[in-house]
Amino acid sequence: WHGHLLSIFSLEDFLQRLSEIRDLYQDACETGEGFEAMRSNLAAHPFQNPWHQSSFTHMKVLADEAASIRTSPLLRWLLRSPPKAPIQQAPPPGASLGTTIAQAPMNTTVDLKRRPS
């Protein structure tokens, strides 16, 4: 490996990877888990490794896995739209904020930033 060109990066890519390497080093120093835990984590998650340069094959596998996850019925169920909240009416002109809050049901939210028109 000595004396052979391994990778070519644009300046932006290099600086991004350098920043991620510094973050990993800082985390390993601060967490107390050390560099062995960091190496194990990066081995388990190679796409998070800033030293790792993905090949086309790796990226295709990752894209195929992402596509299969997107079509998962379980994921569709988890990401379904939550029910819409009922529309809250603005307090009548001249009503005080204290009166509006006191009259509001307990399960209702009051928009304190909205001003009466």
N, C-alpha and C positions, 0 to 999 in steps of 0.2 A: 504494500500500500504506500510505502514511502516513495515520494516523488511522483505520484500519479494524481491527476486531477480527478476529484471525486464529485464535485458539484459546482454549478454556476448559478448564482442567484442575482436577481436585480438588487439594487441598493435597498429598496423598500422591503423586499422579502428578507434580506439579510438582517436589517434593523428590527423587523418584527420577530424573527427567530431569536435574535440576540436578547431582545426584551423578554421573551418567554423563557429563555435559558436563565436569565438573571432572576426572574420570578421564581422558577423552580429551585434555584440555588438558595434564594432567600427563604423560601418555605421549608426547605430541608434543614436549614440552619436554625430556624425559629421553632419548628414543631416538636423537636426532640426525637422525632422518628428517625431522622438521619437520612443518609444517602441511599442506604440499602432499601428502605421503604419506598423512596422515590423511584429507584431503579425497578423495583417490583411492580409499582403502579404503572410505570411507563411500558414495561414489558407486557402487562395485561391490557393496556390501552395504547397501542403503537401510533394511532392517529393523533394522539395528544402529545407525542414526543417531538419537540422542536428539532432534534437531531435527525429524525427519521425523514427520509425523502420518499414519498409514496410513488409507486410505479403505477402505470396505467391499470394493471391487473388489480392492484390493491384498491384503486379508486373505483373500478367497476364493481368489485365485490361490495364495497361500501354503498355504492349507489343502488345496487340490487337489493341489499338488505334494507335500505331506507325505503325503497319502493314497496317492498313486501310489508313493511311496518305500516305505511300509509294506507294500504288496502285492507288492513286488519279490521275485522268487525269490532273487536274489543276496543281498538284505538278510536274508531268512529264513535262508539258509544261514549267513551271517556271525553271526547272532544265535542260532543253535541252541544248545541246552544242552550244556555240556561233559560228557564222561563222568563219572559219579560215581566219586569216589575210594573205594577199599576202606575198610571200617570198621576202625579200629584198636582193638585190645583194650587195656584198662587193665593196667598191670603188677600182678602178684599182690601181695596185702598183705605188707608187710614188705620188698619188694624195694627196693634202693637205686636212686637215679636213675642213678648211674654204671653199674651193671649193666644197667639197662634200656636205656640209650643204647648200650652196648657190644654188646648182643645184637640191637639193632634193625638190620634190613637197611639198606643205604645209601640205598635209594629210599623209605624209610619216614620219616614225620615223627613226632616224639614231642611230645605236649602237655605242656609243662613247667609249665603252670598247673594242670593237673588233679592233684588229690591222691588217693593210693590210698585206697580205702574200707575 
